[in-house]
Structure formats: structure tokens, C-alpha cells
């Protein structure tokens, strides 16, 4: 049986103060932070952003931090892995994915993450805070029907009966109550903007302009597009869809099905966190899934991948 590897790049939610130290990578990570000009992207020392909870979860600092942490993990493991067959990213992780696929330099991906976050933050109206909720245990057609009167939207489809929804916080409170009455489980997410909803429409054009100003090349690896689940191999298509995903629904369950249809047999999530590998394992248990943060060393990652490729 042919073995095929996928690389998964996470979005927001699992960031933590030690996320640059994954796989014992603390020393090299500090050098990479300087090389990739992370301080300039953040507008502050990385240590400050990592160690202050309000900054760690603030959109403006969280996005470049997550891209940097994921790419640091990739730099640590890339030389001990077989060539990946696919790479995919969840939300901001899709920008990371294009750096893994060598469409973008790491420094540009991190700078674009900061620009992306700034454009999204500008979509917030004073006195109208936004919110996102993870909802499970309710079929998506019914969920859409219940969201429509509240002006809420499905931001990310994660399964036939699970999704992330976004909108104004005042509407989110009412939606939470109504879907919980239907037996659904609801969790508020630690994010400040309703990503992948029409509330972000004003961010699309400025982010598209910034993407077009960067040195962007055709990906060396197919990148799974979050809003269509297609494999992207062309830089123009990559730029277009990266911008559009700010205000359009991510169909992550279809992306996971793409992995299975492509014959992926093993998937490594770069981190921080292991949410993507857990979701993929649940939906397609035949795919061996782990996250980099679950290993103590690069050698451990290499050993696990090697065992699966040697079967």
C-alpha cells in the first residue's frame, strides 16, 4: 500500500506561552523569530505577546504568533519527513500552508498574518462586539435555519452536525439559548472577530491588495483550499481564495474528505494544539494522525512517521 503524508496547519484557539518550544526547539526558534522579523510583525517583543494573556489571544498578535509557531515546528521536522502529498490550513493556518508549500517566504507569511488581523479588526464596529461559537449536535440545515433570523452565519463547517458560527455577540447570546434548547452543545471561542462571515467583507479587498504585493509563487505542494476543498496549484487562485476566505464559509469537513479521497494515510499537525488531528482521526479513523506537540523530540516524530511508512 502506498503511504501518503499530509501536513495540517492550525488556526486560533490553542496558542499558549510555550508554543515556540515544541520539540525542544526553543533555541533555534529564537533565531528564527529574529530572522523572520516576528517582533516587527507583532509590534512588540515576542516574549511580551506570548506571556500576556490579553495579547496572546488578541487577534492582532495571535495570528502572526500562530503562523510563526507552526512554521518553527515545520522547520524542525521538514528534513526528517518524506515529501508531503498535501498541505492544508484551518483559517489563518491556510496562510501557513502556503509557506509550507513554498509559495511564500516565512517572513512574508508572518507579516501578512499581522496585516490580515489588522484588516479584520477594522471590521468591528464600536459598541458592537463580535463572537464565535462552536456548535455540535445539530444538523447543519437546521442550524442555518435557526441562524438566519439572528443575522448569524456558519463560519466553518466541521461535520454534518457540527460547525463554528459567528456574528454579533448580542445575537450570539440568543442563538446559544435557542440551539441549546434543541439539545446542541455550545462553546464560546476565545476570538474577537467573526471570521469567515459577511461581517469581514470589508477586509477582503485590502488583504487581497497586500497579497498581490508580496512575492507569491505557485505552490510546490498542493494546498487544500478551505472555502472549496479543492487542491490549489496556481498562485493566482491561491491569492484569490486566501482573500475570499476572510468572509466566506470554510468547508473543513470537505477538506478532510479530500485527504481520504487523495489516499492520505498519515497526517501531522504542526501545532499549536492537536484539534485538527483529532477531528481528522474521528472523521477518517483509517488515517494515522498526530500533532507535533504530542512528541518530546524531532526524533520521536521521525520514528512515528517512519513506522507508518514502513508498514
N, C-alpha and C positions, 0 to 999 in steps of 0.2 A: 504494500500500500504506500502511495506517495505521501510524504509528510509536507505540510504547508503551514507556515508561520504567519500570524497576524500580529501587528503592534497596535495597542489601544492607548489613546491619549485622553486623559480625563478632563472634565470640566471642574467647575467650582463646587465646594461643599466639604471636601476632606482635607483642606490645607491645614497645616499645623507648624509650629515653630521649628521643628527639627526636620522638615521635609527635604532640606538640601543635604542632609547627612545620610540618606538612604544608601544601603550597600557599602557603608563605610567610606562614603565619597566626600566627606566634609572638607578635607584639604584641597583636592582638585576642584571641588565646587566653588570654593572661594576664588580660585584663579579664574575659573570660567565666568563667574559673576563680573569680575573686572574686565575680562576680555569681551564679554557680551554687553558691557555698559549697562548693567542692570540698575546701578544707582541712578544713572541719568534717566532711565525709563520710569523708575519709581518716583524720582524727585526727592529721594531720601536714602540713607544707608539701608541696604537690605536687612541688616540686623534690626533696625528700628521697625520696619514693616513686619518682620517675622514675629517680633516679641511683644508687639502691642496689639491686643485682640481687636480693637476697633479698626486698625489698619489692615490686619490680616484678612478680615472678612469684608472690608470696604471694596467695592467694585474696582475702583481706580488702581488699587495696589494688588488686589487678589489676582486679577487676570495676568499681569506680567509675572507675578511670582509663580503662578501655576505653570505657565509656559516655560519659565526658566527651570523650575524643579523637574519637570518632565524631560526636558532636553538634557539636563545634567544626568538623569538616570539613563537616557539613551546613549550619551557619550560614554558612560561607564560600561554598558553591556554590548554595544553595537559590534565590537570586534570579536566577541565570543559567540555570536549567534549566526545561524545560517541566514541567507538572504531572505527577508520577509517577502511574502506574496502580496500582502495588502497592508495598508495602514489606515486607521480611522480615528477620528477625534470627536468627542462629545462636546458640543457647544464651543467654548474657547479652545478646547482640545483640537478642534479641526485646524486651527491655525498652527498649533504644534505639529500636527500630522504633516503639513506641507513642509515644515522644516526637516522633519524626519525623512521625508521623501526628496529632500534637497531641492525643492522649488525655491526656498527662501533660506538665507543665512540665519543662523540662530539670533544674531543681534537684531536683524530686521524683524523677525517674528516677535521678539520681546518688545521692541519699540512699537510695533503695530498693535500688540495686545494693550499697551497703555493708551494708544490713540483710540482703539476700539472702545475701551472702557469709558474714556472721556466723552466720546460721541454718544454713548448710551446714557451716561449720567445726565447729559444735556437734555435728554428727552423727559426728564422728571419735571413735573410742574410743582411750583411752591405750594405747600399745603396739601398735596395730593400724593402721599407716599404709595409706592407700588409694592406688590408682594407676589410670591410664587408659592404654590402648594404642591406637594406630592400626593397624588390621589390613587388609591388602589381598591379593587373590589367592586368596581362598577364598569359596565361595558362602555366603550368609547362613544357609540352613537347616543346612548342615554346621557352620558356626561356632556356631550356637545349640546344636546337639547337643554340641559339644565343650566349651562353656562351662558347661553345666548341672551336671556333677559337681564343678566347681571353684567353684560359687557366684558365678560372674562373670556379667555381664549386658551385652547390647548397649545402649549408651547413645545412639549416634547412627548411623543407617543412612545412609551416604553413596553407596551404589551396590549393585548386585546382588552384588558380590563385595568390598565394602569397608565398613568400619564402625569406629567407636570403641567400645571395650569398657571396662568399669570394674568395680572390686571391690577387695578387699583386696590389698595388694602381695604378700603371701605366696602368694596364689592366682594373681596375675598372672604371677609368675615361671614357674609350672608351665604355665599356658596358653600363654605365649610359646614355651616349648620345644616343646609339642605341635603348635601351629599352624605353627611354622617347619618342623617335620618334614614337614608336608603341603605345603611349598613356599610358604607365605604369607610376606609381608613384614610385619614388626612394628617399630613405632617407639614408644618410651615418650614420653608427652607431659609437658610441664613444668607439671603441675597437681597440686594436693594433695588434692583430693576427687573421689570417683567420682560426678560429676554425672549426672543423668538415669538413675539406677539406684535400686533399692529401698533402698540404704544412705542415701539422702537423704529417706526418707519422713517422718522426724520434723521436717524443715524446712518441710514443706508448710503445715501449719496456722498456724504463726506468721507465715510470709510472706504467706499469704492474709489474715490479720488486718491486717497492715501495709498491704497493697494496698487494703483496704476503707476504711482511714482516710485515704487520700490523695484529692485532688480528681481524679477519673478521669472522663473524658467519652468518648462514642462517638468512635471514630477518624474523622478527616476523610478518610483514605485506607484502603482495605482492607489489613489486615495479615495476612500468611500465618502461620497457626498452626503452630509447629514439631512438635507432637505429633499433628496430624491432617491437615496440609497444606490445611485449609480457609481461606477468606477470612473474617476476623473483622471485623465491622462494629458489634458491640454491646459496650458496656463490661462488662457482667456476664460475658459469655462470655470477654472478654479477661482479666478478673481471675481467673476460674476456671482458664483454661488456663495463664496465667503461673505460677500457683502449682503446678499439677499437673506442669508440665514439669520441676520440680526432681527428681522421682523417676520420670518416665516417659520412654520412648524417643522421641527426636526422629527423625522420618522425613524427613531432609533431601533424599533423592533424590526423594521425592514432592513436596516443596516446589518443587524445581527443575522437575519436570514440570508443576506448576501454572503456573509462569511461561510455559512453552512453550504450554500449553493456553490461557492467557489472551491469547496473541498478543504477549507481550513481545518487543520487537525489540532493545532496548538496556538494559544493566544497569550501574549504577555502584555500586561498593563503597566505602563511606566510609572504611574502614580503622580501625585499623592493619592493614597487610598486604593481601594480594591472594588469600588462599586461596579465598574464596567465588567470586570472579570466575573463577578458574582452574577450579574444579570445574564451574561452570555452563557455561563455554566448552567443556569436554571433553564434558559430557553433551549439551549442545544447542548445537552449533557455529554454528547459524544466528543465535544471539543474540550481538550485539556486546557484549563485557564488558571493562571496565577497572576499576582501583581508583584512588581519588583520589591515593594515594601514588606512582603512576606518572607524575604530571604535576608540572611545576615551578610552575604558577600556576593560579589560578582561570580565567583567560582560556584556558588550554590545555584545561581541562575543557569550558568553554563551546564552544570551537571543535570539539572532537571530537564532542560531543553534537549540535551544530548540523549538522555534516556528515552525520551519520546521519539526522537528522530531515529534512534537505534532499534526501535521495536520492529 
